Amino acid sequence: MTGPLGWLLDAQVHVVGSPVLVREIVGNVFGLVSALLGLRRVVWAWPVGMIGNGLLFTVFLGGVFATPQAHDLYGQAGRQVFFFAVSVYGWWRWSRNRRSGDGAEPAVVPRWATGRERLGLLVAAAVGTAAAYPVLAALGSWGPLPDAWILVGSLLATYGMARGWVEFWLVWIAVDAVGVPLLLRGGFYPSAAMYLVYGAFCAAGFYAWWRTSRTATRTRIPATYSEVVA
């Protein structure tokens, strides 16, 4: 394939003597921009992230697409597909919230999840990881157990972001803590480095959303923005 698309599919740079796909770098940049927009609660966080999902899907199927990394991380690749689907929901939800307001407010007002919602997150994390692990192992995914948690935790964090839960930042930090060593061992160096950046960014994001949630509670912001039930 020729032209810009062909270049994007094949272009590589060398990091510490190892080849790295340019689309892995570009995909992670889109992911970082999406996270920054999410911190500011801007609706465009969702479509920007979806572009990065499409690029990273091809990266994590290294063996299938004959990329420099020989390992196939099916959990990492699969989560890009689920990310895309959940992002459609998040995009719709935040857009609806924005239309319900005066257009000047952010798309969502952060709030803490209720006790029932937190319990739901914990159960979904345990059941989802237990269910994903044998599937990824059967597919031959490299590092199936951590890959299973990264897949499930990422989906829960994305859903929590769509709902406006402050806790979603903590779930991301737990995902990053597992993802960095896995990606380093697999040779996905830009993604591993981006996970480190995400970890620090998530700590800052958690603090920012926590402060906003306190302000929202004191001023009694209407539930239109924060607790719309899908």
Salt bridges, closest charged atoms under 4 A:
GLU117 OE2 - ARG111 NH2 3.17
GLU167 OE2 - ARG118 NE 2.73
